[in-house]
Amino acid sequence: MAFDFKKEYKEYYMPKNTPEIINVPKANYLAVRGKGDPNEEDGAYQKAISILYAVAYTLKMSYKTDYKIEGFFEYVVPPLEGFWWQDSFDGIDYTDKSTFNWISVIRLPDFVSEKDFQWAVGTATKKKKMDCSSCEYLTIDEGLCVQIMHSGAFDDEPATVALMDSYLAENGYINDFTETRLHHEIYLSDARKIAPEKWKTVIRHPIREN
């Protein structure tokens, strides 16, 4: 049975639809950075996703090649995630997607080293005939956060974020957005196959005591 992050770490991937406070440990990720509207056809965001999955699946299937990763065990590729911000706005303004900055990420198993990552980028570039050099090995330490499960379209997120903000105010916390602590989303639904009203997205914000 392949290791599934969503099932093994339910507290990070399957929160309730009411806000909760959580301490998120440091983890390593595949990451591609960019700017602009994620819905733009063949835009930077769509290309970034293709690169992430190319490298992620190269690592996942490495056991079928001559390259051996120390400590490797079979696993399900974790869900796509994204960190989002706008230079002129604290939080997220959903009405102007062209001003989005983003870091798209996929979590890595702990056994994947930077050396393994470099191998995967080179191998994916060669095999998929696509330039994967924009992919980076990124360590993120989120720390104290509030999170919730959002159901529905991304444009409906402000109402869910408002629930989070009210919960923080009632419990003596405030949002703590900085250059490194960002609005975070984890995508549990395949937007190509499921109607927007059924999408499930984890929304997570960095916080501190007020």
C-alpha positions, 0 to 999 in steps of 0.5 A, a space after each residue: 500500500 503506497 504511503 498517502 500524505 492525505 491519509 497519514 497526515 489528516 490534520 494538515 490535509 483534511 481540516 473541518 469546515 470550521 476554523 482551527 489552529 494548528 502548528 505546521 512542521 517544516 517540510 520540503 517541497 518542489 516549487 515554481 514561482 511566478 506572477 499573473 492570473 492563474 486562469 490564463 490559458 497556457 500562461 505562466 501558472 499552467 506551465 508551472 504546474 506542468 513542470 511541478 508534476 513532471 518532476 514530482 512523477 519522475 521522483 515517484 517513479 525513480 524506483 523503476 530506473 537505475 537511479 536509487 533514492 536512499 530510504 525510498 518507499 512507494 507513495 502517492 504524489 501529494 496534492 498541489 498547493 499554492 502560496 499567494 500574495 499581492 504587492 499592494 494588498 495584505 491578504 488576497 484581493 480576488 477581483 484582480 488576479 493579474 496582480 497575483 504573485 504565487 509559489 506553486 508547490 508539491 510536498 516531497 517525502 523526507 527521504 528526497 534530498 537536494 541531490 535526488 531533486 537535481 537528478 529528477 529535474 535533469 531527468 524530467 527535462 530530458 524525458 518530457 522535453 520541457 525545461 524544468 530548470 525553474 523548479 526549486 527545492 524549497 524548505 518551508 516552516 509555516 509554524 502557527 496557523 489557522 486553517 479551514 476546509 473551503 467548499 466551492 469555487 475559489 472566488 467564494 473564498 472571501 466568505 470562508 476567510 471572514 470566518 477564519 478572521 472572526 475566529 481569530 478575533 474571538 480567540 486572541 490571535 491575528 493574521 501574521 502575513 509577512 514576506 515569508 508567511 503567506 496565504 496558503 491553499 491546498 487543492 484536494 479536487 481536480 478542477 478539470 473533472 469536478 464542478 466548482 461548487 464541489 471543489 475542496 480547498 484547504 485555506 491556511 493563514 499564518 497567525 500570532 497571538 494578539 
